[in-house]
């Protein structure tokens, strides 16, 4: 009777409907509607994203999703980028590769971020996944060019190889030679992180020459400027290009070859590299400037007026990465020239300098916020800030999705009023209703956290350092930020109370990192006992936590939800607080 | 030793974890016992107004702006004293204590108290807080290389100028900070190189710029790799027991040849050399990574290394 209607849709139809649902979140939502949808969905899911490789085990993933073609895994916490996570912490990909080797022979895409990848893992990948098309190793480490050679030799269908920001042991320069002569399917290659002697240039030239679909090529620093023209002439179809060292003696033949090569790249839209760039060779890219949507000069020590002149020629820019050599004046030019700008990142040229070496202040950012209506994403390093400027910026840019401000002196006050910067950041969260990511700095009291808890309802990731006065601050965030997924805190006086009061919240988040705060060992133990679905990991290199009093603060704390239980690949300086903790040591 | 002033300050300053010890330099990498520190903290509590102990807590609160009603300069003089009050014997003090170094760099030091001055002098010996400013290691290393390329000539002379402790007056007048030469290479930037030890699968990284001599480096490495850790996390130990890590208890030195291990490094040309032959500054500019090698493997190498060194030096003179 009526019951039948629920089952009147054949599975194939539902599967077809689901094939239009690409987003993991939506798929997750569909899978919990009812049991049959769960079953149908899990059989036809092809792509999964695991934000924390320890939140789930490979076995569990494979059991639920029998036919995955694309996997993305993330390992270490974000603060590992800043050397806060000691070596050996974990994030090993081998267990995943080993299990997937048997279960997913048709795997096409592997994307890893902040994981430890060994040559053994890469060799296993090469052997097991003959259909591999995409391999992205973003901020990974633990492998050498030997592993890359294995990939090159075996993965005939490889389209994308991206080693972005990874640490690679350079053992032999000739891994590129392992791409067979018959291999022509390369579309994207990013080897910008490789050190010296890693790349055999002639092999690279031949590779580039025989891959007609190559669209993205990011070279490493060691490729000299005078070799680039030849390379570009073999790949005029490039859309994205990263140079090597952009410095050489000015020679007219090199100059004109380069200019011509760039001119012939009619589809070039993104440029990066520019290590050690000298102004003399900048004009060779003028012919592409008008088309450029993305320009990364953050490794280029070019200063004004050359820098500003270059920027003024790029009216189509959507994404700009640059050093603070651009100064306020350059940013004003950017604001008036680049009306499509969506993302701006300004990095410090001399972060540890006692005195400012450039004239880059809050005024530059205010100018860009005022001139660029589409600005959504900001990462800005500078030395001074005022509440007034932040309020202006917030009012100018209500569409911010990412706002990261880094004052080089982390506890500096409003330079005009000497007040904390609470009001300024408060304005940001109040006006920017779609804000998903926020990094705070400067002198900040509990008040700013009150504002954040009150307004930042879509905030997913919050980074805090040297801020706040009491547990109330942490409590505001944990109780108010409904969408919070990742919270990372360093050097703040936050302790037990807020954590224990909001323990349940932690299960709704991916992870919480707290280092150099005031969370006591006792609180960690309590959390470990009461919250079985959280892994409470305490990191301390001076010795096991039980050798100190319960009230002593722990050095580093990493809490994440997991259905896989505590992990067993921890180094000696990491302890999991769970029911077994006390008994393990006795 | 980081932290000047009173006993508790230096006590809390010196409770650096090994990790922090590497990334923030302290002149003296040997730290007093933790028991000494706690004693120091307890005894000095009465003597320092800056210290405040949270109610019922056994550790000092990390101080913030509220504790210092009289703000002198726009920069972080409020936070400058957070150096003195870090938490107790745990290593969290190291980060918060060294946080003072970054804030102190901007502090109006000449107007500060003796403690500030001492803290600055102490901060001079520490480069920066771990993790601040939040710049990716990859970018930091690029900048170091850039600075090196640009300033190789000036490098040696600026190293001579560099002193780990200077008075604030010198800092103010010459414009060249005691630990920074703004016009030249970024001296006190971290320079992390990988260290591997034969038999231990997990490598570490050490900040070369945090050490001023071979002895200090060797001591750090010994602490990292050779110290006994009797209460090692059993789960962690399980992880390491891939059949490789055995005797942890070796108290001998890496440099004098008395241990079963020697310290070697890979230089820019890709050659493996025995550590200690060249002047420290030259070593700094050429070291790419370190390896604690079994002496049995290295003895064959050492005379050849030495030989190659001589050959290289000879060829240099040609």
Interface residues (C-beta under 8 A of the other chain):
Chain A: X79 X81 X82 X83 X84 X86 X87 X88 X139 X165 X167 X193 X197 X221 X275 X276 X298 X299 X301 X347 X348 X349 X350 X351 X352 X353 X354 X355 X357 X381 X406 X408 X409 X410 X411 X412 X413 X414 X415 X418 X420 X439 X443 X445 X463 X465 X466 X468 X469 X490 X491 X492 X493 X515 X516 X517 X518 X540 X541 X542 X543 X544 X546 X547 X548 X549 X551 X552 X553 X554 X555 X568 X569 X570 X571 X572 X573 X574 X575 X576 X584 X585
Chain B: X17 X18 X19 X23 X34 X57 X58 X59 X61 X62 X64 X65 X66 X71 X74 X75 X76 X78 X79 X87 X88 X89 X90 X91 X92 X94 X95 X96 X99 X102 X103 X105 X106 X127 X128 X129 X130 X131 X132 X133 X134 X135 X136 X137 X138 X139 X142 X143 X145 X146 X149 X150 X171 X175 X177 X180 X182 X186 X188 X189 X190 X192 X202 X203 X204 X205 X229 X231 X232 X233 X234 X235 X236 X237 X238 X239 X240 X270
